[in-house]
Amino acid sequence: MTLIKERIDEAAASRGGAAYLEDAAGTRTLTYAGLQRSTRAWADRLDSAGVPPGSAVAVRTPDPLGYAAALVSVLGAGRVAVPLDPGAPAAELARVLAVARPAAAVCDSGRDLPPGLAILGPPDDAGEDAAIGRAAVPPAAPPTGGIFLCTSGTTGAPKGILLREEQLCHVSARVAGHHRLIPADRGYCCLPLFHVNAEVVGLLATLAAGACLVLDRKFSRRGFWALIGEQRITWINAVPAIITVLAMDPPAARPPGRVRFVRSASAPLPPPVLRRFEDAFGVPILETYGMTEAASMITANPLDGPRKPGSVGLPVGTEVRIAPLATAPPPTPGQASAVGRVQIRGRGVITEYADGRRAGTIDPEGWLDTGDLGRLDKDGYLFLAGRSDDVINRGGEKIYPREIEDFLLTQPGVRSAAVVAAHDDVLGQRPVAYVVPARPWRPRAMEESLREACEAALPRPKRPAAFRLVHELPLGPTGKVVRRRLRELAAAPG
């Protein structure tokens, strides 16, 4: 029996009639007993289709509840789930499938899937809301259950990451414990289910707590708090883009009093936005930090205890260290560290990529270099400075974009901002700021206002060489700014 199957059976035995998943419209529910039936039915269906335990099974459907039910059932059936983006173009799907090599597919249609990969037909009894499917090919997946995800590289083949059951169960239990989730909790999630945050923090942490998760197709500002009240939500799994939108337009009435916290992940949350949200709504935000290679959560601010704006909190079940840049000396114990490379190690962290390569980011002792830059304060809280490849080198001086971005967000009329490097013939690089105004504004007047504010508050190297007002920043599925696109714009003539 798999670890996740054990969790499903235990929850069904103690809370069989309780809801595990609900759709935001309130029209469909999957109980824990229904999840157990779905898992058994999918195990039988996969066995009879010649897809043995340990084989990879792709999952893709636009319906969030059907997607979630199929994903967890496939895990419980001892297979490796390969979550696919329902909206991904054929070329992107082909790249992912070439790395994951699934033995079968569970989806609503075979559109954009390789001809040799058919679709599994639904089991006779797949629970209340099981997903749809048809066919199988000879298995060629890692011989263990879990989730297989791919890095979002823009060139070459993406790197495959196999998160084994032990990792998934360890991290999801840590998430549930750190956020004090209990069976009475009802979470809200509108994040993409093909990303690790929604899978581990949403689906599996909810399962670990025996609680309920309400799934929404997408975030909508209009009627958001009314929906949260109607669905009796107690915690919200969000990203900074959602929090920023809500913070800009405080409602006439406060959110329902049963909301205990909002969890922020997937991208940095600027301190001004955090303060604006908490002042407007009176609901605490727990900023966190995670990555796919760590099965989601690495650090988090505590629910009880100091929450430090600008920090992603304390390590939760994972070791975190700062590797000095260049030849900087290590920090004295008990003192804050200088900015360096964030490295992690622990039960939830991979020790190699799916093809067996360490890829130069994992040392022999298991420390994984995240590619992020940050520092630890004297209390052990982690503060991120940005990605190592986003640092701007202006005449030999290293500039961290987040410093400038956080300052710009304190200025009147700024909804969001991102700073990237542009080429400079003399100094090598220079910072360029892309700013989304919060309301209609005369471009020239706003640019001049921002320039004057930066000249008064920032050292000369950190002052943006140009301000470009845009309607919106390019965001990925989880709300991260796609800086590559901004760098391309900054490099374009004119």
N, C-alpha and C positions, 0 to 999 in steps of 0.2 A: 504494500500500500504506500502511496506517495505521501509526503508531508502535507501537501495542500489538500489531498483527499482526506487525510485525517482531520484537518481543520474543518472541512466541509461536513464530514460525518458528525463531528462533535457539535457543530453549530446546529445541524439538523436535529440532533437528539435533544438538545436543550432549548432550541428556539425554532423548531420546524415551521410553525405558522407565521413567524415574524418575517417582515420584509427585509430582504438583503439589498435588492435594487428596485428603484422606482423611476419612472420617467417624469420629467418636470411637469408634464401636462396632467399628471395624476390619473392617467387612464390605464396604466399597466404596472404590474408588480411581479417581481420574482422573489418568492419566499426562499428560506433556507432549505425547506423540504423540496421545493422545485429545483433548486440548484443541485441538490443531491441526486434527484431523478435525472436531471440533465447530464450530470457528470457520468452516471452509470450508462445512460443511453449512448452518449458519445463514445465511451470506452468500448461498448459492444459494437457500435457502428464502425469504429476505426479498426477494431480487431477483425471484423468480417470483411473489411475492405482491404485487408493485407497491409495495414499500417501499424507496425508493432510499437510498443512503448519505446520512447527515446527518439522516435522519428519526428521530424519537423512538420508542423501543420500550419499553413498560412491562414490568417484570419483577416477578412475584409468585408465590411458592410457599412453603409452610411447611417444605419440606425444605432444610436449609442447603446441602448439597452440590449439589443440583439448582439452587438459586437462584444459587450462586456460579458454577457452570459456565455457566449461561445468561447471567449478567451479563457475565462476561469474554468469552464468545463474541460477544455482541452488540457489545461494544466493539471486539473484533478485526475484526468484520464492518463496521466503519466507521459504526455507528449511534450514536445518543445513548441510553444506557440510562437509564431512569426507574425507580429502585428504589422499590417500594411495600411498605408494612408489611403482611404477610400477615394480621395481626390487627386492622387498622384498620377502624372502622365505615364504613358506606357514605357517610355525610356527610363524613367526613374524606378518604376516597378521592376523592370528587367535587371537593373543594376543591383537592386536589393536581393531579388530572387537568385541571381547568379552567385551571390555570396551565401545566402541562407540555404539554398537547395532544398526546398520543402518537398515532402513526399506526398502531400495532399493539400487541397485548398478548401476552406470553408468560407463561402461568400455568396452574395446574391446574384452574381452573374460572372461569366468568364471573360468579360470585356477587359482588354488590355493585359490578360494573362497569357503566358506562353502556351502554344498549341498542345504541348505534351502534358500540361498540367490541367487535369479536369477538376470538376467540382463535386464534393461529396454530397450525397443525398441525405436529407434529414433522417435521424433515427425515428423509430416508431413512437417512442416516448421521450421527448427531449425537454421535459419540464414546461413551465408556463411560458417562457420567453426565449427558448433556445434559438440559435441562429440557423441559417440555411446552408446547404452545401451539396456536393456530388463527388467524386473520383480519386484515384490514387496512382502513383508511380512508384517504382522501387525506391525504398527509403535510402537517403544518403545524408543523414543528420547526425549530430553528436549523440552518443548513446546514453543520454540522460534527459530527464524532464527539466523544464525551465522556460525562459523567454529568450528569444534570439532577436537582438536589435542591431542596427547598423549605424555607424557614425554618419553624420551628414556632410561628408567631404564633398567639395565642389569639383575636384579633379581626380581622375583615376577611380579605382574600385574602392567602395567604402569598406571600412574595417568592421568585421563581424564581432559582436560581443554576446557571449552566452552567459546569461545570469542563471545559475543553477538554483534548484529548489531551496537548498540550504541558505544561499544568499538572500533569496526573496523572502523566505520566512523569517530570517534573522532581522533584516532591515524593516520589514513591515511590522513586526512585533515591537521594534524600537520606536517606530513612528507612532504606533498606537499608544505605547506607554508614555512617550515624551509628551504627546498632546492630550494624554489622559482620556482617550476615547473609551466609552462604555456602551453597553447595548442600547441605552436610551438615546444615544447620539444619532443625529441625522445630518450627514454631510451633503454639501452641494458641489458638483463638479461639472464644468462645461469645457474642460481642457481636452485636447485630443487624446483618444485612447490608444493611439499607436506610439505614444511617448511614455517613458518610464515613470514620470511623475504621476499621471493618472492611473497607471497600472499598479504601482506599488503603494504610493501614498493614498490613492483613492480606493481601488478595488481590494487589494490584499490587506491593507491596514484595517479597512472596514470589516473584512472577513475575520481578521485576528481579534477584533473587538466584539464581534457578534452584533455589529451595529447596522445602520442602513445608509445607503448612498443614493442620492437623487441625481440623475444624469440629465443634462440639458444638451441640446444640439449645438447651441452657441450662446455666447453672452449677449444680452440686450440690456442697455441702460434703462430703456423705458419699461417701467413696471418691475424693475429688478427687486426692490425691497418688498413690494407687494407679494411677489412670487416667493421670496425667502420666508415671509410670514405665513403664507398659505401652506407651504410645505413643511412648516415647523422646523426649519433648518437651525442647527446649533453650531456648525462651523462651516467655513467656506474655503475651498481650495482654489486659489487665484494666482494670477501673475501680475507684475507691476502695471502692464497696460490696462488691465481691468480696474485695478485700484486707482490708477491715475484718472481714468474717465469718471469713476464714481466720486472721487475727491473734488473734481472740478464743479460739480453740480449738486451740492448738498440738498437733501430733500426737506420739505416742510416738517415732516415727522421723522423721529429717530427710528433706526432699524428695530426690529423685534427684539425685546429684551432677552430672549433665549439664545441669541447668537453669542457664543463665548469668545470666538476669535476668528480672524481671517488669516489664513496661511499664505505667505508670499514666497514664490519660488521661480526658478527657471531663468531669472534675469535680475540684475541689481535693482533695488528699490531706492530711489533717491530719498534722503532724509526729509527734505521739504514736503514731498508727497506723503510720506508716512505721517508727519506731524499734522498736515492738513486733513488727512482722512480721520485720524484719531480725534482731532479737535471737533470735526464736524459730526462724527457718528458715535463717539464714545465706545468704540469697539477696538480692542487691542489687535495689532498686527504682529504676527510672528514671522519675521524675516528668516529665511532658511537658505541653505546652499546644498546643492547636490549635483550629481552627474550620472550618466548612464553606467559608466564603469564601476560605480559604487552602488548600483541598484537603487539609486535616487538619493536619499538624504544623507548628508555628511555632518552638517552642523545645523543648529536651530537655536533661536532665542527661546528662553524658558517661558512657560505659561505663567508660572509663579516665580518671581525673582526679577532681577534687573533685565530690562530689554533695552539694548543700546542702539539708538538710531544710527544707521550707516554700517552696522555690524550684522553679519549673518549668523551670529550666535556662537554657542559652544559646541565642541564635538559631541556627537551622540552615537556611541558604539563604534566609533572610528578614530584611529590615531591621526592627528594632524601635526605636521611640522613645517617650518619655513626654511627652505634651503637658501643660504645667502647668495646674493648675486655677486658674480666675479669673485673677489678675494675678501669680501666683507667678513669680519669675525662673527662667530655665532653669538647670540644674545646671552647675557648673564641670567641664570635661573631666577625667575620671579620678576624679571624686567621685560618691558615691551620689546618686540623684535623690530628690526628694520624691514622694509618691504623686500620680499624675496619670492621665490617660487613655492607655491603651495603644493605640498606632497602629502599623500594619504596612504594608510594601510589599515587592514582590518578584515573581519569575517565577511563583510559585505562587498569588499573590493576585489576585482578580478586580479589574477596573478599573471594572466596572459590573454591574448586575443584568441578568437575562436580557431584561427589557423595555426595556433601554437607559437606565434611570434610575440616577442616582448615589445617590439616596435620602438625600442630605445627609450620608452617612457616608464618602464618598470625595472627597478634594479634587482639584483639577486636576493635582497632582503625583503622584497615584496612592496617596497615603497613606489607608489605610482605618482609620477609628475603630472599634475592636472593641466598644466599649461596656463594656469591662473597665477596672478601675482597678488600678494597680500601680506598682511602682518598680523601677529598675535599681540593683544595688549597684555598688561600685567595680570589681568584676571583670566586670560585664556580665551577671550573673545576674538573671533576672526574678522578682520576687515579686509575686503577685497579691493584691489586697486585697478583691476582690469585684466584682460588677456595679455599674455606676453607678446603676442604678435600685433597687438593694438597700440603698444607704446610708441609714442612719437619721439623721434630723435632729432632735436633741433640744435644743430651745431654742437653735438656731443652731449647736450643736456636731455635727460630722459623726462618726458612729460606723460603723465597718466591722464587719459581723457576724462575719467570719472571725476577728477578734481574740478575740472572746468565745467562739466555737465551739472554737477551738484550746485555750483555757484549760479549758473544760468537759470536753474529752476527756482532760485529764490527771487528772480526778477519779475516784476509785474507783467502780466500778459503772456507769460511763457507756459505753454502746456507741456511740452516735452522738448528734449534736446539731445543731440549726439554729436560728438567731436571725433574727427578722423584726420589722418595725415594726408597732406597734399605735398607734391614735389616743390622744392625750393632750390633754385640754381646755386645759391650761395651757402645756405645752412643745411641743405639736404632735405629736410622736411619742415613743414609748418602746420599748425593746427587750423582746421576749418570747422566752423560750427554750423550744423543744420538745426534750425529751430522751427517748431510748430507753434504758431501763436494761439493763445487761448480764445481770442476774439478778433474780429476784424480790426486791422491796424494798418496804418500807412507804412509800407515797407521801409522807405528811407528813414522815417522818423524812428521806427523800432530798431533798425540797424544802428543808428547813431546812438540811441539810448543804451543799447547793449554794449556798444564799443566804449562809451564813457564809463559805464559801470565796471567793465573789465579793467580799464585803465586805472580806475580808482582803487581796485581791490586785488588785482592779480599781478604777480611779477611779470615783467615784460615777455619772457619766453612763453608764458602760459596764456598770453592774450591771443585769442583767435585772429588770424590774419584776415579772415573774411567771415561774414555771417550770411547764411543763405536761408531765407524763409521758405518753408515748404508746407503743403497741406497736411502731410503725414509722413512719418518715418517708415521705411520698409521693415516689416516685422515678419519673423518666422512663425510657424504654427504655435510655438509656446510663448510668443510675445517678446523674444529676443530681437534686438535691432540687428538687421543684416548689414553689418558694417562694410562688407565687401562691395555692396551696391553703392554705398555712399562714397567709398574710395574711388570707385569707377566714375561717379559723378564729379568728384573733386579733381580727377585727372583729365576730365573732358575739357576741350578748349572752350573758352567763353564762359 
